[in-house]
Every structure is written in C-alpha cells, then in structure tokens.
Amino acid sequence: MNSGAQQHYFSSEEGDLANIGSAVRDVNWNAFGHDFLAKSDRGVFSYDHLDRGTAVFFTLVPLPPDHGNFLDLGCGWGPMSLCMAKLAPASKVWAVDVNPRARDLVLRNINIAQLKNIHVETPDNVPSDIQFDLIWSNPPIRIGKDALHELLLRWLPRLSPTGEAWLVVQKNLGSDSLAQWIVENGFDVKRLGSKKGFRVLCVTHRIDITTEPSR
C-alpha cells in the first residue's frame, strides 16, 4: 500500500473513515508472556494483525516501570497501550491518536481487557502539565519528515527528567537518520537492537556532566 492510500490512518476527519467502510477483525498476540485479544477495523494502521514493527518492539524493550504516567503516541487500535496497562496496573496510560476510529477501538478494547488505567485522548486533550515517565511509540514515519519532527518535538520534551521514550523504526525508512536528528535536538539516543528490518531506539533527556575547574 502506498503512502497516499495510508493517509486516512493519520486523519482526524470522520468523513475520511466513512469512505472506506468498516470490517471489524479480532487480533490475537502474545507479549511479555501474556495473551491479548483486541478488536480492529479498517481505517487504522495494520488493522488485521499486529504489525511487524510492534511485534519486534515487544521482543526487545524492557518491562515498563511499576507506576507513572505512560504515553502511547499514535496508539492505533491500542496494542502498546494494552500491554503497558496490563504490565503496570498502577500506572496511568495515555493512549493518544488523531484518528477517531482508533480511539473508539481502544475504548472497546479496554472493556474487553477489563483494564481501568488507560485514558484515551486526542493530542490536544492531554493536560499540558503532565510529564511522562515512559513513552512507547511506533511513530508514523509516513506522515513525512517535517510532520514527524513536529510530532516528536511536541512530545519528547514532555519526558520526565528520568523518563524514557522507546521508538521502533524501520531501518530502510530512516531509523539511523532519525536517531541522529533526535541527538541534534538535544536528547540522548541509544540503539537497543535490530530485528527483522526494524531498529528500537531509547530516547532520554541529555545529562550534562560539568566539572568544577581545578584550583
């Protein structure tokens, strides 16, 4: 599917989704030793299966902290949100997406999973004073470089001082150049690992180590 055909994934307009219809599917997957079941539908990213990048992500990232404010940036139908909420029931998970069908699906999947610690919001409805202890994201690379950079510059600065953002990016879609751009914008980046053509990055605030001049 070409990038033009994928634009409805990133659309906030109900009309764009109505034009492609609906075909609800069950999606099953296992992550961190837990079995998950969710509903998905046309008009959201990877609507009929757990996408390969997210599957790789789950095999490489560490477990989330026990508690804190967590962000699933570009949540889609919610696999990352559901995993974070299940693994850290004392956390508050913010599932954020511009796509209204994606948000509706996450709400439906919360009920299926009987999870009570996920808040589903549009980007503009997340309280501006919240800092995130953890961000998980399969970022929407295909929205274009400028839009992607704007997205990351909006959310990465909202990491708490010790927070971590874990991103999975396809290597042939510019994971290394994106990592370099993030470094150039004042963050530290570690490349956790690569698998099946995807690279997982860990982004943190840069710690400036200064020493007092000798006397």
Secondary structure as the mmCIF struct_conf table of DSSP 4:
data_model
#
loop_
_struct_conf.conf_type_id
_struct_conf.id
_struct_conf.beg_label_comp_id
_struct_conf.beg_label_asym_id
_struct_conf.beg_label_seq_id
_struct_conf.end_label_comp_id
_struct_conf.end_label_asym_id
_struct_conf.end_label_seq_id
TURN_TY1_P TURN_TY1_P1 SER A 3 SER A 3
HELX_RH_3T_P HELX_RH_3T_P1 GLY A 4 PHE A 10
HELX_RH_AL_P HELX_RH_AL_P1 GLU A 14 ALA A 18
TURN_TY1_P TURN_TY1_P2 ASN A 19 ILE A 20
STRN STRN1 ARG A 25 ALA A 31
TURN_TY1_P TURN_TY1_P3 PHE A 32 GLY A 33
STRN STRN2 HIS A 34 SER A 40
TURN_TY1_P TURN_TY1_P4 ARG A 42 GLY A 43
BEND BEND1 VAL A 44 VAL A 44
TURN_TY1_P TURN_TY1_P5 PHE A 45 ASP A 48
BEND BEND2 HIS A 49 HIS A 49
HELX_RH_AL_P HELX_RH_AL_P2 ARG A 52 LEU A 60
BEND BEND3 VAL A 61 VAL A 61
HELX_LH_PP_P HELX_LH_PP_P1 PRO A 62 PRO A 65
BEND BEND4 ASP A 66 GLY A 68
STRN STRN3 ASN A 69 LEU A 73
TURN_TY1_P TURN_TY1_P6 GLY A 74 GLY A 74
TURN_TY1_P TURN_TY1_P7 GLY A 76 TRP A 77
HELX_RH_AL_P HELX_RH_AL_P3 PRO A 79 LEU A 87
TURN_TY1_P TURN_TY1_P8 PRO A 89 ALA A 90
BEND BEND5 SER A 91 SER A 91
STRN STRN4 LYS A 92 VAL A 96
BEND BEND6 VAL A 98 VAL A 98
HELX_RH_AL_P HELX_RH_AL_P4 PRO A 100 ALA A 113
TURN_TY1_P TURN_TY1_P9 GLN A 114 GLN A 114
BEND BEND7 ASN A 117 ASN A 117
STRN STRN5 ILE A 118 GLU A 121
HELX_RH_3T_P HELX_RH_3T_P2 PRO A 123 ASN A 125
BEND BEND8 VAL A 126 VAL A 126
TURN_TY1_P TURN_TY1_P10 SER A 128 ASP A 129
STRN STRN6 PHE A 132 SER A 137
HELX_RH_3T_P HELX_RH_3T_P3 ILE A 141 ILE A 143
HELX_RH_AL_P HELX_RH_AL_P5 LYS A 145 TRP A 155
HELX_RH_3T_P HELX_RH_3T_P4 LEU A 156 ARG A 158
STRN STRN7 LEU A 159 GLN A 170
HELX_RH_3T_P HELX_RH_3T_P5 LYS A 171 LEU A 173
TURN_TY1_P TURN_TY1_P11 GLY A 174 GLY A 174
HELX_RH_AL_P HELX_RH_AL_P6 SER A 175 GLU A 184
TURN_TY1_P TURN_TY1_P12 ASN A 185 GLY A 186
STRN STRN8 PHE A 187 LYS A 195
TURN_TY1_P TURN_TY1_P13 LYS A 196 GLY A 197
STRN STRN9 PHE A 198 HIS A 205
HELX_LH_PP_P HELX_LH_PP_P2 GLU A 212 SER A 214
#
